């Protein structure tokens, strides 16, 4: 059998029967789940027919989502607690770790058109093993939504006297109409608000350069507000790095955009590589600069507003603008903060809805649509805001980073080490039909690494392991993932070979579309699996939602190829003129 034949036909001579021909009910998705202009292929591969935007447009949209001011608060908190010397080293070290682990993940998501959850499945975690990481990622989105929402509510309180409790509710409700509409609406918001954000970000530092030129020198010898002193402390460095590393899961939000990157070709490969690097791990370069900048603004405003308000980004922003804008400093700062927080919280809410969708589809075998999980994510975030999580910022983020870095490092280790030395398949298999429920290589590495590091974080092993718990998590995950893969001989990566769309498939066959035997809708080849229960091709989402198949395709009793020939169809697609264009391949509804 040739490679082309393998991609379009498996042994047999009878065309694959659809669900109706087999006497099985055709799956019909709920209206919202079927509308890909809102759904954005939330649980599946993003097809080439949908990925039509330029690399620069995708990268610009992805980078628009990092406008958040939590970096300001995190940087200020680190420097105020541990002093400038330790804090500066912490921020740069964390940025370097985040950048290096983000490179392979960003490239994988952009190359295969997959989000972070689907990449995690095939990068050492297995089908159900990645369910835990969906919760980790979901918690990242609602923790940071709550943090950003708190900052926005503080700005509203300063500007118009709105009680922060009401501000929390307003900041939650305002993003719903945007996130409900999906990638198209998010792209427009990011583009329209970018000029205001850039001016607001740069202006305070320009004002201080003219009005407080000596402030940077004084900042360099700042010893913090907790008695840390101006000298370097290894304990402070370790603890500060742990707080900064809480942002490592941000690569998941970048991946939610990068999966729409067009295919890399000879014509666009340079622009593609630059865009993926900038919009993937490159976000942390801007992020580290914002952490240091936020710490500087807080330092300058410390005497005027006090420690508590200096840690709230709105107050330092106002103080920095006062010499030039006078009474207009307050409304100008408020507009900047509100715009920044809307830009990031639409991303947090969007990514959270994707993550919850992935989680519940595997647990319940139901998919009512991504948009319904927006409300779950925002309800949790609102609860955290009302509980004043902002007051426990360092402790909360320090704890979270132990789990987040174990997960991200394990995935990066599989992509960089295991796949290159042959312990893991060269491509990323994300479909239930070919995966074991749990792969101990990545999942085991993450669980062991995060458990040991959390015990260290709570002081079980002494002062220095407590301070460097995140380093323990990263080191263990990096070593254990390839070690477990080697010990198990890579057995748990594939439950059976993929004869339909494995690594043998020719490039020209990838965009061939095939009819799912369950929902009877056309999908591109990478989204198709061979199904013995339905005697034909099945799309990845219908496969995930099947609760009665008993995973027959992975049983030892099923030997060899199980598909009849895949009837290839070509679907005509309209060319979208902007990011609001919906997908042309949508799940059918009655």
N, C-alpha and C positions, 0 to 999 in steps of 0.2 A: 504494500500500500504506500502510495506517495504521500508526502507531507500535505499536499493540497487535498488529497482524498481524505486524509485523516481529519482535516479541519472541517469537512463538509459531509462526510459519510462514514458510518461505522458499519461493520459487516451486516449483510442482509440485503434483501432486494425489494422490500415493500416500503413505500413512503411512511414516515412516522405518522401515526394517527393522532389527531387532536383529542382534547378531552371529550368533546361531544361525540366523536366517532367511537370512543371506547365506552360510551355510556356513563362517563363520569361528569359531574357538574363542572362547568367552566367557572374558574375563580373570577369574581368581579370585585375590584377594589372600591372602597368608599370614594366618593367624589374628590375629597381633598387628597387622598393618597394617590389618586390616579392623575392628578394635575401636576405634571413635572415642572411647570413654570413656578410652582410653589414648593413642590416636593424636592426638586433638584437632585433626583437620584440618591435620596438620603441613605438607602440601605444597599446600594448596589454600585457597580462599576459605572463611571460617567462615560457614556459612549462618545466616539469621535464626532458623531453627528451633532452633539451638544457642545463640544469643546471647540468653538469656532472663533473665540476671541484671541487677540494677539497676545504674545507673551508679556508685552509691556502693560497691556490693559489688565490682565490677570494679576500681575505683580503690583500694579498701582492700587488695585482694589484690596489686595492682601495687606499691603503696607498701610493703607488707610485705617485698618483696624487696630493698629498699635498706637493710636493717638491717646491712649488712656493716661491718666494722671496717677494711677496707683504706683507707677515708677517713682514719681516725685515723693509720695508718702513712704514707700519702701526705702528709698535711698536716704531720705531724711531720718527715718527711724533707725537705720543701721548706723549712720554716722553719729547721731545723737547718743546712741547707746554705747558704741564701741570706739568712738573717736575717729578722726579723719584718716589717720595712717592705716589702721586696721580695716576701717570701712572701705577705703579706696581699694585696698588690695582684695577685699572680699568681693566687691562689685566686679572688678576686672577678672578675677579668677572664675567666678560664676559665669560671666559672659563667655569666657573661653570654653568652658565645659559645655554650655548650652549651644554654642556655635558648632563645635566639633560633632556633637551628637546629632545636631539638626541637619547636617549636610546629607548623610545617606537617606534619612527619612524623607526630607524634602524631595530629593531626586526620585525616590521610589514612588511617592504619591503622585508627582507630576508625570512620571513615565507611564505608570499603570492606570492612572485615572481613578485612584482609590483614596478614601479618607483614612484617617489614622486607625480607626477600628479595624477596617478590612486589611490594612497592611499588618497590623498586630496579629491578626488571625494567622496569616501565612508566614510571619517572621518569628515562629517559635512558640506561639501560644495556643494554637488550636482553636476550633470553632467555639466551644464554650469557655475555654481558658481566657479568651479575650473579653468575655462578659465582665469579669472583674475589672479589667482596665477601662471598660466603658463607664463603670461607676466612678473610677478614679478621675477620668476625664470629665464626666458630668459634674463631679464635685469641684473640679478646677473652675468650670464655667460659672457655677452658682456662687462659689466663694468670691471670685473676682467680680462677678456682677454685683454682689453685695458691697464689696469694697468700693467699686467705682460709683455705685448708686449712693453710697454714704457721702462720698466726695461731692457729688452733684447736689445732694440734699443740703449739704453744708453751704454750698454756693447760693442756693435759693434762699436759705435762711439769712445769709449775709446780705443778699441783694434786696429782698422784699419782706424779710421778717417771717417767712413761711415756717411754721413749726417743722422741725426735722422729721417728725413722725409722719406728717402729711407729705413732706418732701420725698420720703422713702417710697410711699405709694405712687406718687406722681412719676418719679423716675422709673418705676417699674411699668406703669401703664403706657408711658409715652413710646416705648420701643415696640409694642405689640403690632401695630399696623404695618410697620416697616418689615419686621422679621416674618410676619405672616406671608408676605409676598415673595420671600425667597431671595435668591442671589441677584436677580435683576434690581430689586429695590435697594438692596444693600450696596450694590455698585454705584447707583445714582447718589445715594446719601454720602458715600465716601468721596465721590468726585466733587459734589457741590459744596461740601463743607471744608475741603482741603485748604483753600486759600485763607479762610478765616483761622483755621487751626495753625497754619504756618506762621501767620502774622502774630497770633497770640503766643505762640511758643517762643519766637525769637525776640520779640519786643522787650520783655523784662530784662533780658541779658544785655541788650543794647543800651537800655537806660542805665543799668548798673555800671556798664563799662565807662560811661561818661560821668556818672554821679558818685560812684563808689569804686574807683579804680584800685584801691588798696585792699578791697574786701577779699580778693582771691588769696592774697598773701596771708591774711589773718585766718582764712578758712583752712589753709594748709597746716596750721598749728593748733587747730581746734581739738580740744580733748573730750568733747562730748558733754552731755548734761548729767551723766550717771557716774562721774568720777573715773572714767576709763583712762584719762590722761592722753597727752599728745603722742606718746611713743607707740610703737607697734606691739601688739599682744597676740600671741598665737591662739589663745582661747577666744579672744574677740574676733580674730580673723576667721576661725572655724565656725563660730556661731553666726557671724555676719554672712558668710558664704552660704550657710544653710538657708537663711532667710531669702537671699537673692535667688537661690536655686529653686525656690518655689515656683518661679516663672518658667521652668523647663518645659512644662506641658503646653506652653503657648504654641509650640511647633504643631500641635494638633489643630489649633485654630487656623494657623497658616496653611496647613494641609487641606482644610476644608475649602480653601480657595484654589490651592495649587492643583487639585484634582481636575480642574477645568483648563489646565494648561494644554495648548494644542500639541499634537505630536511633534517630536523633534525631527527636523529634516536637515539635509545638507544646506539648504537655503537659510534656515532660521536658527541653526544650532548655536551660533555665538550669542544671539539675543536670548535664546531659550536658556542657555547655561547661566547667563548673567541674571536673567529674571528669576530663575529658580533659586539661585544663590542669594539674591537680594531679598526676595519675598519669603524665603524659607528661613535659614539660619541668620540671614542678614538683619532680621528684625532686632536681634539682641544688641547689635552695635548702636542702633538708635536708642534701644532700651537702656543700655548702660550709661549712655550720655545723659539720658533723662534722669536716671537715678542720681548721678553726680550733680546735675543741674538742679534737681529738686532739693537735694541736700544743701546746696549753696544758697538757694533762695530762702530756705528755712533758716539757715544760719544768719543770713543778713537780717531777717525779720524777727529773730529770736528775742532781742531786747525789747522791741516795740510791742509784740503781741503775746509773748510768753511761750513756753514750751508746748502746751496743749494745742494752741491755735497754729503754731509754727509747723506742726505736723499735718495740718489740714491745708492742702495746696491752695485754696482760695485766698487765705490770709497773706502768705508770702507774695502771691501774685499781685495783690492790691498794694502792698507796701513797696514792691519794686516799681510799679507804674506811677505811684503818686508824684514823684518829682516832675514828671512830664504831663501827666493827665489830670492831676489834681482831683477834683470831685468826680471826674469821669472815670477814675481808676476802678471804682467798685463795679459799675455796670460793664465796663470793658472786660474786667477779670471774670465777672460772672458769665458773660457770653462765651468767653473762651473755655471756661470749665464745663459749662453745659454742653457746648458743641463737642468738646473732647470726650465727654462721658457718653453722649449719644453714639458717637462713632465707635467706641469700643463695646458698649453694652448691646448694640444690635448684633455684633459679632458673638459676644458671650451667649446671648439668648439663642442665636441661630445654631451655634456649635453645640450648645446644650441640648437643643431639640434633636439634633442628629444623633447625639450620644444616647439619649434616652430611648430614641426609636430603635437603635441597634440593640440596646439592652432588653427592652420589652418584647421585641419581635422574637428573640430566641427563647425567652422565658415563657411567653404566653402563646406563641405562634399566631399572633394577631398583629395587624398593622393598620390602625385607623388613620394614619397620616402623621407626618412629622409635626405639623402645626399644632396638634393637640398637646404635644409634650412641651411646647413653649410655656404653657400655663403651669405645668408642674415645675419646671426649672425656675420660673419667676416666683412662684409661691415659696419655694425653699429659700431663694435669695432674699425675698422680702422679709421672711422670718428672721434670717440672720441679721439683716439691717436693724430690725426692731429690737433685736437682742444686743445691739451695739457691739458687733464683732470688731469694729474699728479699734476699740480700746484694747483688744488682745491680739493686735496685728502680728507682732513678732513671734509669739508662741504658736499661733495657729499656722502661720506660713512655714515656720521652722519644722513643725510636725509634718505638714503636708509634703514638704520637699523630700522627706525620706522615702515616701512611697512613689512620688512622681519620678524621681531620678532613677529608682530601681527599675521602673517600667520602661522609661525612655532608653536607658543605657542597655537593657536587655534586648530591645528591638534593634538598636544601632549595632550591637555586637553581632546579632544574627546577620544583618545586612552586610556588614563590613568583613566579618571573620567567617562565619559559618557558610555563607553562600559562596565565598571566594575559594574556600578550601574543599568544597564539596560535601560538607556535613549537612547542608540544607539545599533544597531545590534552587536552581538558578533563577527561577521566576517566582512571583508571589501568588500562591494559590489561596483564594479567599472563600471559595464556595464550600458549603456544608457537605456536598456530595463526595468530596475528595479529602476531607480533613478528619483527623481524630478529634474527639471531643476536647481532649486536653493534651498538649505537648509539653512534657516536663522540661524541655530545653529552656524556653523562654519563661513559661509560667512558673516553673520551679525555681529558676534563678531569681525572678522578681520576688516571689514569696519569701524565699530564704533571705535574700538581701535586705528586703524591707523589714522583715521581722527582727533580724539582728540589729539593724540600724535604729529601729524604733526603741528597742531595749537599751541601746547605747544612748539614745536621745533622752530617755528618762533617767539616765545616770546609773544604770545597773553596772557598768564596767569602769566607772570612774570619770574624772573631770575631762580629760583630753578626749577619750572616745565619745563623750557626750557632745563636746564641741565639734568634733569631726564626724558626727554620725552620717551626714550626707556623703562624705568621702567613702565611708565604709559601704554605704548602699551602692554607690557607683562602682567601686572596686570589685565588690562581690558579684554584682550583676554582670560586669564585663568579663570576669573570669569564669563564672559558673555557667553562663549560657553556652559557650563553646565546649566547656568541659562535659556538661550533661549531654549535649548533642553527640559528642565523641563517645561517651560511655554507652549511649543507647544506639550508636551507629546511625543516627538520623532516622530511626525507624518511625517516629511519631510525627513526622512532617506530612506524609501523604498516606491516607488509609488505602488508597488504590491509585494506580496511574490515571492520568487525565488524557484520554485518547482524543478528546474533542478540541481542546484549546490549550494544550500544554506548550512547552518551549519549542516544539517542532513546527508550530504553525507558521506559515509564510506570512510576511507582512501584509501582502495584498489581500489575505483572507480574513484579517482581523475585523475589517469593517463590513464583512458579509453579515447579513441579518438573517435570523432564523426564527421560526414561529414556535413560541412556547406551547407545549402540549396542554398546559393547564389554563393559562389566561388567554391563549391564542393571540398573543401580541408579538410583534417582531422585535428582537433584540440582537445587538451585535454579538459576535462569536465569544469574546471573553466573558460575557455575562451568561453563557449557556453551559449547562451540564447535561450529561446523558442519564436518563432515569428509567430503570427497569419497571417500576410500578406503572408509569404512564406510557411506557414503550416509546419513548421519544425524547426530544430535547425539552429541558425545563429551565426557566430563567432562575437566576440566583435567589430572587425574592420569593417566588413561589416555592422553591426548594426549602428555603428557611421557614416558611410558614406552614409547611406540611406537617401535621401532627399525627398522621396515621400510617405513614410509610414504613415505620419501624427501622429506618436506616438500612433497608434491604441492600442498597447499592454498595454498602461497605461490608456486607457479610461475606464470610469465606465461601459460602455456597454459591455465590454469584461469581463465576469465573469468566474472564475475557470481556470483550466489549459487549455492552448491553443496549446500544442504540441502533435503531434503524437509520437509514439515510436521513440526513437533515435537509429538508427542502429549503434551498437558499432563495431568499427574496431580496430585492433591492427596493428600498423605500425612498421616494423622492422627498427631499427636504427643502423647505423654504430657507432663504438666507436671512438670519436675524440682522437687524441693523444696529442693535445695541444690546446691552446686558439684560433688557427686560424680555427678550425673546424667550418663549417657552420651548420645551423639548417637543420634537415631532414624534418620538416614540414614547407613547404613554400607555399605561395599563388601562385596559378597557373597562368601562362601566356599563351597567345595564341602562 
